[in-house]
Amino acid sequence: MKKGNWEYQRRKMVEIQLIGRGIRDKKVISAFLKVPRHEFVPPPHREDAYGDFPLPIGEGQTISQPYMVALMTELLLLKGEEKVLEIGTGSGYQTAILAEIAKSIYTVERIASLLERAKEILEFLGYKNIHFRVGDGTKGWEENAPYDAIIVTAASPEIPPPLFEQLKEGGRMVIPVGNRMGQDLIRVTKKDGKPKKENFGPCIFVPLIGEYGWKNGN
Ligand code: SAH
């Protein structure tokens, strides 16, 4: 399949990879139908943008598999009015999906070149509800806290305490927790100030590197 078929490929991705595996949230599905994933995949792999796998985006980082982006988004239970914190901007694709659904997105990335690239694409696509920051996302983004939802798209050895603190009462955080080789996808809900955890099964992400993640990254 070649260029020009992007829309067709996108529909197939949604039918087979998302709906076929149980993604049901209508807002998530319409966001996936709309956001041009190929714009977020750098040229060497662009033709594979709608494939059922993660892809390299430079700096040793990856754009997550479409299903994983959909599942994590669905687990946040967004209705439309939320303020969302995203840690690990990467390509900016997940950011765009969130920006389609929620009210405002605060996204933090530790690698400046990736953030710059993501910002350019997201601005080119016309998103106005995204706020960008380069830095260590394990500390969150305190100035704008608390958040209705927090999504961490890199693997963490534990739930970074500042992120849980910056979550609103009743808010949800989705984060892969485990070791470098493999993690579990965890949803943490803040209930009466305490974490209620649910496990949605195994996953593999690049490491979260920072004060409350892994300290020695590269
Ligand atoms: N959602 C992104 C995932 C990118 S991979 C996408 O689908 O494109 C995870 C990203 O987390 C990488 O870009 C990595 O640089 C970033 N990251 C790792 N540790 C981080 C930290 N402490 N703060 C912010 N970003 C971090």
Boltz pocket constraint, residues with backbone or C-beta under 6 A from the ligand:
constraints:
  - pocket:
      binder: B
      contacts: [[A, 57], [A, 61], [A, 62], [A, 63], [A, 64], [A, 87], [A, 88], [A, 89], [A, 90], [A, 91], [A, 92], [A, 93], [A, 94], [A, 95], [A, 108], [A, 109], [A, 110], [A, 111], [A, 114], [A, 135], [A, 136], [A, 137], [A, 138], [A, 153], [A, 154], [A, 206], [A, 207], [A, 208], [A, 209], [A, 210], [A, 211], [A, 213]]
      max_distance: 6.0
